[in-house]
Every structure is written in structure tokens, then in C-alpha cells.
Amino acid sequence: MADLKKHTDEYFMREALKEARKAFDKDEVPVGAVIVCNDRIVSRAHNLTETLTDVTAHAEMQAITAASAFIGGKYLTDCTLYVTLEPCVMCAGATFWTQMGKIVFGAYDPKRGFSTYTSSFLHPKTKVKGGVLAEECGAIVSEFFLKKREDNML
């Protein structure tokens, strides 16, 4: 049987980067996410913590909510989450409860990423792939915080 997958992890990570740019433009920490099911994007999201005044409004949480609504169920076992920055413990926990099939992230987050603590925040069947377009994904976060520091010096 032929592989039905048409797009690469890099393709979907570039879509997540588009979302990160939207966050950057809104003065939000530039993290973007897409959730893919059967080679089709079923949700797109970016950080909205400042906009919504909600510390839980991370890109992953927004994407999970939208994907669950689109699919009509709370389990995302056949889905892949693409996110530009390694998920934090909260977001990793949310993927556990959705039984996310796979997580693909861009830049590692050595300060807040779930793998800094343990991988047991994830569902045992969840596959993980890190470092996809890591340089590009990390650059937008670095650019954002550099701009913030410069703005604070003025």
C-alpha cells in the first residue's frame, strides 16, 4: 500500500512558523502550532496569553481546543501536533489527556520545555520528534526577546 502522506514535517512546521509570526506581530511570545490529521491541517493557533489575559492560552492549548471541536471528540490519537517551541509541562499534560498521536516541535526550550523535567508528561503511545527547523523556530523567539530588551532600554 502506498504511503498516503504528501507533506513533510518541515512543511507543517513552516505552517506553524506562520502562526508564530502572527503572535510576534501581536506582541505575543511567538509560538505557533498546527494540528494535522490524515495529512490535513485541522487547526492553527498561536500564543494569545496577552490578548486574552490568560496564562493558559498557549499555542498548543488553542490548537488542541480547535482540533477537538473540528474532529468532534476529545481524543486526538490520529493527529500530530506541530509546534515551533518544545511544549511546556502544562501543554505536554494537555497532549497526554488528548492521547496525541505524535508531537513534532522545532526549538528545544531548555528552561521550560517538558523534556527538562521528564517525558512522563506525555501519553505512553505519543511519539516525539524535536529539532525540526530548530534554527528558524528558535530565531523568531530570540528576535522577540531581543526586541523586548531593546524596547525596555529606551
C-alpha positions as CSV (number, residue, x, y, z in Angstrom):
1,M,0.0,0.0,0.0
2,A,1.4,3.4,-0.9
3,D,2.2,5.9,1.8
4,L,-0.7,8.5,1.8
5,K,1.5,11.2,3.4
6,K,2.0,14.0,1.0
7,H,3.6,16.6,3.2
8,T,6.8,16.6,5.3
9,D,7.4,17.6,8.9
10,E,9.2,20.6,7.6
11,Y,6.2,21.6,5.5
12,F,3.9,21.6,8.6
13,M,6.5,23.2,10.8
14,R,6.6,26.1,8.3
15,E,2.9,26.4,8.7
16,A,3.4,26.6,12.5
17,L,6.0,29.3,11.9
18,K,3.4,31.3,10.0
19,E,1.3,31.2,13.2
20,A,4.4,32.2,15.3
21,R,4.8,35.3,13.1
22,K,1.2,36.2,13.8
23,A,1.9,36.0,17.5
24,F,5.1,38.1,17.1
25,D,3.1,40.8,15.2
26,K,0.6,40.9,18.1
27,D,3.4,41.3,20.7
28,E,2.8,37.8,22.0
29,V,5.6,35.3,22.6
30,P,6.0,33.9,19.1
31,V,5.0,30.3,19.3
32,G,2.8,28.8,16.6
33,A,1.1,25.4,16.3
34,V,-0.9,23.4,13.8
35,I,-2.6,20.0,14.3
36,V,-2.6,17.6,11.4
37,C,-4.8,14.6,10.9
38,N,-4.6,12.4,7.8
39,D,-2.1,14.9,6.2
40,R,-4.6,17.8,6.6
41,I,-4.3,20.7,8.9
42,V,-7.4,20.6,11.2
43,S,-6.4,23.6,13.5
44,R,-4.0,26.5,13.5
45,A,-3.1,28.6,16.5
46,H,-0.6,30.9,18.2
47,N,0.0,32.2,21.6
48,L,-2.7,34.5,22.9
49,T,-1.8,34.9,26.6
50,E,-1.5,38.7,26.4
51,T,-4.5,39.2,24.2
52,L,-6.8,37.0,26.3
53,T,-5.1,37.8,29.6
54,D,-4.9,34.1,30.2
55,V,-1.8,32.2,31.1
56,T,-3.2,29.0,29.7
57,A,-3.7,30.5,26.2
58,H,-0.6,28.9,24.8
59,A,-0.5,28.0,21.1
60,E,-0.8,24.3,21.8
61,M,-3.8,24.7,24.1
62,Q,-5.6,26.8,21.5
63,A,-4.8,24.3,18.7
64,I,-6.0,21.4,20.8
65,T,-9.3,23.1,21.6
66,A,-9.8,23.9,17.9
67,A,-8.8,20.4,16.7
68,S,-11.1,18.8,19.2
69,A,-14.0,20.9,18.0
70,F,-13.2,20.2,14.4
71,I,-13.0,16.4,15.0
72,G,-15.9,16.3,17.3
73,G,-14.1,14.5,20.1
74,K,-11.5,14.9,22.8
75,Y,-9.1,12.3,21.7
76,L,-6.5,13.2,19.1
77,T,-4.9,9.8,18.7
78,D,-4.6,10.0,14.9
79,C,-3.2,13.6,15.0
80,T,0.2,15.2,15.1
81,L,0.8,18.5,16.9
82,Y,3.5,20.6,15.2
83,V,4.7,23.4,17.4
84,T,7.6,25.8,17.0
85,L,8.8,25.6,20.6
86,E,9.1,22.5,22.8
87,P,5.8,22.3,24.8
88,C,5.9,23.3,28.5
89,V,4.7,21.0,31.2
90,M,1.1,22.3,31.0
91,C,0.9,21.8,27.3
92,A,2.6,18.4,27.4
93,G,0.0,17.4,30.1
94,A,-2.8,18.5,27.8
95,T,-1.4,16.3,25.0
96,F,-1.4,13.4,27.5
97,W,-5.2,13.8,28.1
98,T,-5.9,14.1,24.3
99,Q,-3.7,11.0,23.7
100,M,-2.0,12.9,20.9
101,G,-0.5,10.5,18.4
102,K,2.7,12.5,17.8
103,I,4.3,15.7,18.7
104,V,6.8,17.4,16.4
105,F,8.5,20.6,17.8
106,G,11.0,23.0,16.5
107,A,13.4,24.6,19.0
108,Y,14.1,23.0,22.3
109,D,13.3,25.0,25.4
110,P,16.0,24.3,28.0
111,K,14.3,26.5,30.6
112,R,10.6,25.5,30.3
113,G,10.4,22.5,28.0
114,F,8.8,19.3,29.3
115,S,11.8,17.2,28.5
116,T,13.8,19.3,31.0
117,Y,11.7,17.6,33.7
118,T,10.6,14.2,32.3
119,S,8.9,12.7,29.3
120,S,6.3,11.0,31.5
121,F,4.0,14.1,31.0
122,L,3.2,12.6,27.6
123,H,0.9,9.7,26.8
124,P,2.9,6.4,26.6
125,K,1.9,6.0,23.0
126,T,2.8,9.5,21.9
127,K,5.7,9.7,19.5
128,V,8.0,12.7,19.8
129,K,10.4,14.4,17.3
130,G,12.3,17.5,18.3
131,G,14.5,19.9,16.4
132,V,12.6,20.2,13.1
133,L,13.6,23.6,11.7
134,A,15.0,24.3,15.1
135,E,17.2,27.2,13.9
136,E,14.3,29.1,12.3
137,C,12.0,28.3,15.2
138,G,14.5,29.5,17.8
139,A,15.4,32.6,15.8
140,I,11.9,34.1,16.0
141,V,11.8,33.6,19.8
142,S,15.3,35.2,20.1
143,E,14.3,38.1,17.9
144,F,11.2,38.7,20.0
145,F,13.0,38.8,23.3
146,L,15.9,40.9,21.9
147,K,13.3,43.4,20.7
148,K,11.7,43.4,24.2
149,R,15.0,44.1,25.9
150,E,15.8,46.9,23.4
151,D,12.3,48.4,23.9
152,N,12.8,48.3,27.7
153,M,16.1,50.2,27.4
154,L,14.5,53.2,25.6
